[in-house]
Amino acid sequence: MVYKEQDTAEAARAWIIRMASGGMTAEDLEAFRQWRSDSAEHNRVFEEERRLWRAAALSPQQDQAVQASWSRMGRRRLIRKSCFFSTALAASIALSFYAPMLKTWVQADRWTGNTVQTLMLADGSEAILDSDTAIALHYSQGQRGVTVLRGNALFKVRHDAARPFTVTAQNGTIRDVGTVFEVRDAEDHVTVSVSQGSVDVQTPQTAIARLHEGDRLVYGREKTFTVDHAVSPEEIAAWSRGDLMLDGATVRNAISTIARYRRGAVYVWGAVSETRRISGAFRIDHPEDALKTVATIAGLRMTQLPGNILLLRPE
């Protein structure tokens, strides 16, 4: 995307719509990051436009009206509306078609792509983010909050009793009690592991559970708490040290886990054994080697396609 003489606010809105299109590529993401870093004004205006977009929530009655308009007018005509309300409305409509990726694109304050990144927070705390991880920050005078939108994060928290540090993931809240802890957000559950100190975890369905060093807890929308004790420190956030640990993963899960560290999409074509399990330690900076190992174990052929796309299919 190239913007020459466009008004900054218009460009910011165009980026939001590009995200809403569902066609955001790695190159687009890099261009977007560059645009935001080109000037403080770009970044400020984008944050303002995004706040307006987030505020454009529709009531059930409005949503029904929009759906009717969508049917009558078609997507292109609706998106071409020039005023920002229509832009935000179009983005809101697109959200229903392209969620959850679109929602994450717009909500995230940081998305790591295919690299592990360290983020120093305003209070001196540290967040180490795994590849393909997105978070939103909610800092104010009285609170410090982080939402894990997707992926895995390791938090090293600077304790401040006057400003609680909380992490939200799916329907649960993790409150720091002075600690280092990992949050892993999977599709249907969240895993919280404590490396140092302790945290309190709560969901709407359960009472507060306090975890101490070496404790690991799993919760989900349809799951109750399960807690493991004496978890090895090497098992907690191994990815933050450059290690990828697979323990009894299915072939497809192993491939998708490794693929998050690779530049370029990885697809599995054809029937793959659901009973074969993959265990082992790999390096996240050598995803090709890890994929070759899994392909050999699973009897898959690797084919390199244009655009750095990798296709795996049964021999």
Wavefront OBJ file of the C-alpha trace (Angstrom):
o trace
v 0.000 0.000 0.000
v 1.401 3.439 -0.947
v 0.132 6.738 0.388
v 1.561 9.937 -1.131
v -0.544 13.012 -0.523
v -3.363 11.402 1.398
v -4.542 12.976 4.598
v -3.056 11.118 7.574
v -6.457 10.290 9.050
v -7.660 8.995 5.692
v -4.572 6.809 5.423
v -5.159 5.473 8.925
v -8.744 4.581 8.015
v -7.523 2.904 4.845
v -5.193 0.730 6.911
v -8.121 -0.294 9.115
v -10.155 -1.250 6.052
v -7.194 -3.167 4.626
v -7.103 -5.150 7.835
v -10.857 -5.646 7.560
v -10.487 -7.063 4.063
v -8.993 -10.283 5.379
v -6.195 -10.023 2.797
v -3.446 -8.529 4.966
v -0.117 -10.088 3.954
v 3.252 -10.176 5.693
v 4.430 -7.468 3.282
v 1.380 -5.344 4.130
v 2.106 -5.773 7.819
v 5.688 -4.630 7.345
v 4.524 -1.625 5.310
v 1.969 -0.787 7.980
v 4.584 -0.929 10.724
v 6.839 1.306 8.650
v 4.030 3.807 8.104
v 3.333 3.971 11.830
v 7.010 4.444 12.649
v 7.544 7.119 9.982
v 6.273 9.805 12.336
v 4.744 10.247 15.758
v 1.776 11.885 14.045
v 1.027 8.741 12.019
v 1.049 6.656 15.173
v -1.071 9.128 17.155
v -3.703 9.459 14.427
v -3.924 5.705 13.879
v -4.500 5.129 17.612
v -7.252 7.767 17.584
v -8.957 6.283 14.518
v -8.720 2.803 16.009
v -10.341 4.003 19.230
v -13.196 5.427 17.156
v -13.488 2.123 15.289
v -13.639 0.189 18.520
v -16.362 2.524 19.761
v -18.511 1.808 16.696
v -20.222 -1.149 18.341
v -23.599 -2.097 16.891
v -26.726 -2.946 18.833
v -28.694 -6.048 17.742
v -31.201 -3.747 15.999
v -28.435 -1.817 14.207
v -26.768 -5.067 13.224
v -29.971 -6.324 11.622
v -30.314 -3.049 9.702
v -26.716 -3.265 8.550
v -27.182 -6.850 7.386
v -30.217 -5.751 5.373
v -28.235 -2.859 3.881
v -25.403 -5.243 3.124
v -27.733 -7.473 1.149
v -29.175 -4.542 -0.811
v -26.029 -2.595 -1.497
v -23.312 -5.237 -1.650
v -19.932 -5.111 0.017
v -18.134 -2.833 -2.416
v -20.720 -0.079 -2.448
v -20.897 -0.032 1.335
v -17.130 0.093 1.795
v -16.834 2.939 -0.735
v -18.766 5.287 1.548
v -16.452 8.205 2.202
v -17.353 9.332 5.702
v -15.623 7.643 8.615
v -18.816 6.302 10.139
v -19.377 4.282 6.995
v -15.736 3.219 7.081
v -16.061 2.036 10.650
v -19.391 0.424 9.828
v -17.878 -1.407 6.863
v -15.049 -2.605 9.069
v -17.574 -3.784 11.647
v -19.446 -5.715 8.969
v -16.239 -7.227 7.640
v -15.471 -8.359 11.154
v -18.378 -10.786 11.060
v -16.922 -12.329 7.906
v -13.212 -12.339 8.731
v -13.149 -12.827 12.509
v -11.172 -13.668 14.507
v -8.163 -12.512 12.468
v -9.657 -9.104 11.681
v -10.606 -8.458 15.284
v -7.090 -9.275 16.410
v -5.490 -7.055 13.744
v -7.423 -4.025 14.897
v -7.307 -4.601 18.649
v -3.632 -5.475 18.964
v -1.073 -2.986 20.200
v 1.682 -5.441 19.320
v 1.676 -8.426 16.940
v 4.945 -10.291 16.588
v 4.620 -11.936 13.157
v 7.001 -14.909 12.969
v 9.555 -13.678 15.525
v 9.878 -13.710 19.303
v 9.943 -10.147 20.646
v 10.599 -8.517 24.003
v 8.413 -5.566 24.974
v 9.347 -3.251 27.846
v 6.136 -1.956 29.375
v 5.652 1.554 30.704
v 5.902 0.457 34.349
v 9.195 -1.371 33.894
v 7.615 -4.795 33.565
v 8.664 -6.997 30.654
v 6.568 -9.026 28.225
v 8.311 -11.597 26.057
v 6.002 -12.484 23.182
v 6.143 -15.696 21.183
v 5.798 -15.670 17.406
v 2.269 -15.077 16.066
v 1.296 -13.474 19.370
v -0.892 -10.400 19.751
v -1.589 -8.368 22.875
v -3.530 -5.227 23.758
v -2.385 -2.894 26.543
v -4.696 -1.187 29.043
v -2.605 1.099 31.224
v -4.030 3.922 33.334
v -3.196 5.737 36.547
v -4.873 3.051 38.635
v -4.314 -0.165 36.711
v -1.950 -2.129 34.505
v -3.727 -4.520 32.168
v -2.778 -6.739 29.249
v -5.094 -8.800 27.052
v -3.582 -11.803 25.287
v -5.501 -11.867 22.008
v -3.642 -14.875 20.617
v -0.404 -16.761 21.140
v 1.935 -17.105 24.114
v 3.477 -14.538 26.435
v 5.916 -14.589 29.347
v 5.473 -11.741 31.845
v 8.168 -10.504 34.223
v 6.218 -8.142 36.430
v 7.487 -5.235 38.508
v 5.276 -5.426 41.563
v 3.220 -2.365 42.510
v 0.521 -2.907 45.125
v -1.128 0.398 44.210
v -1.499 -0.596 40.545
v -2.477 -4.265 40.131
v -1.066 -6.042 37.075
v -3.674 -8.248 35.395
v -3.665 -10.378 32.258
v -6.901 -11.353 30.534
v -7.058 -14.392 28.262
v -10.355 -15.755 26.944
v -12.756 -15.681 29.912
v -10.161 -15.720 32.675
v -8.144 -13.121 34.561
v -4.651 -13.624 35.971
v -3.607 -11.199 38.710
v 0.060 -10.811 39.564
v 1.206 -11.169 43.147
v 4.864 -10.379 42.242
v 6.024 -12.980 39.774
v 7.215 -14.355 36.437
v 4.534 -16.326 34.624
v 3.578 -17.640 31.185
v 0.162 -17.435 29.505
v -0.529 -19.699 26.516
v -3.742 -18.991 24.606
v -4.893 -22.024 22.615
v -8.106 -22.307 20.624
v -10.259 -23.714 23.408
v -8.196 -23.301 26.575
v -5.588 -21.207 28.353
v -2.532 -22.499 30.209
v -0.960 -20.466 33.021
v 2.467 -21.522 34.341
v 4.343 -19.805 37.176
v 8.123 -19.600 37.060
v 8.603 -17.323 40.077
v 6.330 -15.922 42.759
v 2.584 -16.464 42.560
v -0.552 -15.397 40.690
v -4.291 -15.547 41.263
v -6.458 -16.918 38.450
v -10.214 -16.533 38.188
v -12.926 -17.254 35.632
v -16.661 -16.471 35.862
v -17.379 -20.116 36.637
v -14.769 -20.671 39.362
v -13.359 -19.254 42.572
v -9.904 -17.699 42.710
v -7.061 -20.212 42.443
v -3.628 -19.171 43.687
v -0.670 -20.624 41.804
v 2.867 -20.702 43.155
v 6.254 -21.366 41.586
v 6.159 -24.594 39.567
v 2.359 -24.672 39.310
v 0.506 -24.938 36.002
v -3.222 -24.443 35.515
v -5.471 -25.048 32.499
v -8.871 -23.448 32.057
v -11.324 -22.967 29.210
v -14.836 -21.819 28.476
v -16.151 -25.347 28.876
v -13.452 -26.666 31.237
v -12.893 -26.607 34.976
v -9.538 -25.943 36.578
v -6.838 -28.582 36.415
v -3.591 -27.875 38.271
v -0.214 -29.588 37.938
v 2.461 -29.083 40.565
v 6.259 -29.282 40.405
v 6.403 -28.365 36.719
v 10.010 -28.292 35.528
v 11.348 -24.760 34.887
v 12.591 -25.953 31.478
v 8.998 -26.606 30.435
v 7.837 -23.051 31.118
v 8.132 -20.691 28.135
v 10.836 -22.787 26.492
v 10.212 -20.786 23.318
v 11.543 -17.646 25.059
v 14.933 -19.382 25.230
v 14.792 -20.453 21.588
v 13.586 -23.995 22.270
v 10.488 -25.681 20.887
v 9.234 -28.579 22.981
v 6.738 -31.048 21.543
v 5.283 -33.661 23.859
v 2.929 -36.120 22.209
v 1.627 -33.619 19.657
v -0.411 -34.807 16.703
v 1.273 -34.444 13.331
v -0.937 -31.538 12.319
v -0.460 -29.768 15.647
v 3.296 -30.284 15.467
v 3.400 -28.790 11.974
v 1.232 -25.792 12.899
v 3.324 -25.150 16.015
v 6.590 -25.192 14.066
v 5.138 -23.188 11.177
v 4.548 -20.147 13.370
v 8.329 -19.553 13.356
v 8.666 -19.791 9.587
v 8.377 -16.934 7.086
v 5.828 -18.238 4.609
v 2.705 -20.361 4.953
v 2.772 -24.123 5.540
v -0.097 -26.306 4.301
v -0.878 -29.978 4.856
v -2.654 -31.602 1.929
v -4.264 -35.008 2.196
v -4.911 -37.492 4.979
v -2.452 -37.448 7.870
v -2.326 -39.987 10.680
v -4.254 -38.847 13.734
v -2.701 -41.516 15.963
v 0.987 -40.851 15.380
v 2.457 -38.536 18.008
v 5.475 -36.255 17.801
v 7.780 -35.589 20.755
v 11.126 -33.880 20.782
v 13.105 -30.674 21.264
v 13.735 -28.364 18.317
v 15.150 -24.885 17.745
v 12.731 -22.154 16.764
v 15.408 -20.495 14.630
v 15.601 -23.632 12.446
v 11.956 -24.341 11.578
v 12.860 -25.964 8.242
v 14.923 -28.628 10.018
v 12.109 -29.268 12.477
v 9.574 -29.599 9.662
v 11.844 -32.009 7.807
v 12.089 -34.168 10.929
v 8.311 -34.237 11.395
v 7.795 -34.927 7.687
v 10.187 -37.882 7.843
v 8.494 -39.335 10.923
v 5.015 -38.863 9.459
v 5.882 -40.016 5.935
v 5.181 -36.663 4.306
v 6.719 -35.147 1.190
v 7.771 -31.485 1.305
v 7.223 -29.317 -1.787
v 8.449 -25.730 -1.973
v 6.047 -23.409 -3.825
v 6.402 -19.790 -4.986
v 6.030 -17.174 -2.276
v 7.968 -19.358 0.191
v 4.883 -21.536 0.635
v 5.576 -25.062 1.842
v 3.250 -27.943 1.024
v 3.354 -31.220 2.964
v 1.468 -34.252 1.672
v 1.597 -38.017 2.148
v 4.244 -39.911 0.172
l 1 2 3 4 5 6 7 8 9 10 11 12 13 14 15 16 17 18 19 20 21 22 23 24 25 26 27 28 29 30 31 32 33 34 35 36 37 38 39 40 41 42 43 44 45 46 47 48 49 50 51 52 53 54 55 56 57 58 59 60 61 62 63 64 65 66 67 68 69 70 71 72 73 74 75 76 77 78 79 80 81 82 83 84 85 86 87 88 89 90 91 92 93 94 95 96 97 98 99 100 101 102 103 104 105 106 107 108 109 110 111 112 113 114 115 116 117 118 119 120 121 122 123 124 125 126 127 128 129 130 131 132 133 134 135 136 137 138 139 140 141 142 143 144 145 146 147 148 149 150 151 152 153 154 155 156 157 158 159 160 161 162 163 164 165 166 167 168 169 170 171 172 173 174 175 176 177 178 179 180 181 182 183 184 185 186 187 188 189 190 191 192 193 194 195 196 197 198 199 200 201 202 203 204 205 206 207 208 209 210 211 212 213 214 215 216 217 218 219 220 221 222 223 224 225 226 227 228 229 230 231 232 233 234 235 236 237 238 239 240 241 242 243 244 245 246 247 248 249 250 251 252 253 254 255 256 257 258 259 260 261 262 263 264 265 266 267 268 269 270 271 272 273 274 275 276 277 278 279 280 281 282 283 284 285 286 287 288 289 290 291 292 293 294 295 296 297 298 299 300 301 302 303 304 305 306 307 308 309 310 311 312 313 314 315
